[in-house]
């Protein structure tokens, strides 16, 4: 069984990838690029799956994380792939990823 730290690290790494993938990209550029859409949506799925697997005690200790919403986004991207709202995905990229990174970083133990 993987640890909470592993899942949190997966979330952090995926969020950082999204930042890299979206760097210098506009919403219009995102809408026109299937490659960027696929890459960003994939990492959002990783974030959501990892969030879903974080233990209940960890979730309770960190209510500042929007665990239900993060996992819910993953569920919509996976199960309703045929009607993904690209405007909503881009909104998450622009408005939520930086905050997610800032919340996750203190939860990841520093390497010795």
MOHU-V970900 format. One record per backbone hydrogen bond with DSSP energy under -1.0 kcal/mol. NH is the residue of the N-H (numbers start at 1). CO is the residue of the C=O. E is the energy in kcal/mol with one decimal. If there is no record, write none. Layout:
((NH | CO | E) (NH | CO | E))
//
This chain:
((7 | 3 | -2.0) (8 | 4 | -3.1) (9 | 5 | -2.4) (10 | 6 | -2.4) (11 | 7 | -2.2) (12 | 8 | -2.4) (13 | 9 | -2.9) (14 | 10 | -2.2) (15 | 11 | -2.4) (16 | 12 | -2.4) (17 | 13 | -2.0) (18 | 14 | -2.3) (19 | 15 | -2.0) (20 | 16 | -2.1) (21 | 17 | -3.3) (22 | 18 | -2.4) (25 | 22 | -2.2) (30 | 26 | -2.4) (31 | 27 | -2.6) (32 | 28 | -1.7) (37 | 33 | -2.4) (38 | 34 | -2.8) (39 | 35 | -2.5) (40 | 36 | -2.7) (41 | 37 | -2.7) (42 | 38 | -2.2) (43 | 39 | -1.8) (44 | 40 | -2.1) (45 | 41 | -2.0) (46 | 42 | -2.0) (47 | 43 | -2.5) (48 | 44 | -2.3) (49 | 45 | -2.6) (50 | 46 | -2.7) (51 | 47 | -2.4) (52 | 48 | -2.1) (53 | 49 | -1.4) (59 | 55 | -2.2) (60 | 56 | -2.7) (61 | 57 | -2.1) (62 | 58 | -1.2) (65 | 62 | -1.6) (67 | 65 | -1.6) (70 | 66 | -2.7) (71 | 67 | -2.5) (72 | 68 | -2.4) (73 | 69 | -2.2) (74 | 70 | -1.6) (75 | 71 | -2.3) (76 | 72 | -2.2) (77 | 73 | -2.4) (78 | 74 | -2.4) (79 | 75 | -3.0) (80 | 76 | -1.8) (83 | 80 | -2.3) (86 | 84 | -1.0) (89 | 85 | -2.3) (90 | 86 | -2.6) (91 | 87 | -2.1) (92 | 88 | -2.2) (93 | 89 | -2.2) (94 | 90 | -2.8) (95 | 91 | -2.9) (96 | 92 | -2.3) (97 | 92 | -1.4) (100 | 96 | -2.3) (101 | 97 | -2.6) (102 | 98 | -2.3) (103 | 99 | -2.0) (104 | 100 | -2.3) (105 | 101 | -2.5) (107 | 104 | -1.7) (108 | 105 | -1.1))
//
